[in-house]
């Protein structure tokens, strides 16, 4: 692989990352960069905002019949980046000395001492080596077969060659058009993922099924950075936040989705997790910038994968709990019952929804689920920890600060259970194909929830400090 090509696509995606960070700082209210987690959160979600807005711009170009190219994509985004940085500086959101001090503080972990600080640096060194090895994989591994080959990159190749987005259709319209239209294994899949690959090839000026997958490595790096920032903003100390972020970053399934890039499941998990955490933050701060960031991340979900529509709808559950605190939990539970009843009735028709064949035949694939979660090496010990935290901290599920997230992850668990129990997806569970990819969408958020539950349980068992002795 040509080193210059690697450098070009790497710099291009770093530019996208900087573009996203500039937009985040431009819309947020002035904040203290040295506040716990702010620098990491801003840096991490910058990639996700930039990567999605990039595809929105490419959609706009295609809609007005302007061909994809460096001049039409890169130059406008570069100008917008400069404008956003100037606006941030004038609003006081971007203060370079404060930013530099925050980065130094985060890298040095000065708030920690002793073995905790040494452990923090061990995490950093471990993750750095891990991402270096993954970078080598991404820059050497051609596009791997199966879904990435027949559902996503097909669109990217056509759109790159035509320099615009053209629709893909089902097999019958394609046959009727005698090859004048385009088809693949999933013509109805959304465009964000292929457009990332198109952008990589545009900056390279050639189709390259290796380096076009650079955004998966970038996303895999940005996700734990943003997750670390989110945990710090939830008042976890630097070591615990790093442990939580590392637990996600080192999942074998996450590594596979980075090294064998081209699937939409890791981006789906990252955008959904960060949209949920951004929303809970926005509800707490009520700041316009946080709301804008939440909306951008949430809107991106259905543009990544079709189930993103369902995950987006689930974000209503925590909002109900927050804005109707007295009966919010009851309303969400009632909503669960209504939706499940409707789906059970609907399932009698054997309809097909988003590729899943509904049928009222309750036969959960317990063996396959148990093997996936607890016996295979796909998840390390993640599900053992989540189940343990959920059991010992069950009385904390509906605590005021945890209840919104409980309703969200509970909705997600019920959705996945219904899919596995009442649709043709049960066959994919037994064959260990789709089950882990579907679980990946919810797993990072479940980890954050489990950490909150366990911390709440542990705090109640801390010994109360003895009252100070009264002199004399």
Secondary structure, 3 states (H helix, E strand, C coil): CCHHHHHHHHHHHHHHHHHHHHHHHHHCCCCCCCCCCHHHHHHHHHHHHHHHHHHHHHHHHHHCCCCCCHHHHHHHHHHHHHHHHHHHHHHCCCCHHHHHHHHHHHHHCCCCCHHHHHHHHHHHHHHHHHHHHHHHHHHHCCCCCCHHHHHHHHHHHHHHHHCCCCCECCHHHHHHCCCCCECCCCCCCCCHHHHHHHHHHHHHCCCCCCHHHHHHHHHHHHHHHHHHHHHHHCCCCHHHHHHHHHHHHCCHHHHHHHHCCCCCHHHHHHHHHHHHHHHHHHHHHCCHHHHHHHHHHHHHHHHHCCCHHHHHHHHHHHHHHHHCCCCHHHHHHHHHHHHHHHHHHHHCCCCEECCEEECCCCCCCHHHHHHHHHHCCCCCCHHHHHHHHHHHCHHHCCCCCCHHHHHHHHHHHHHHHHHHHHECHHHHHHCCCCHHHHHHHHHHHHHHHHHHHHHHHHHCCCCCCCCCCCCC
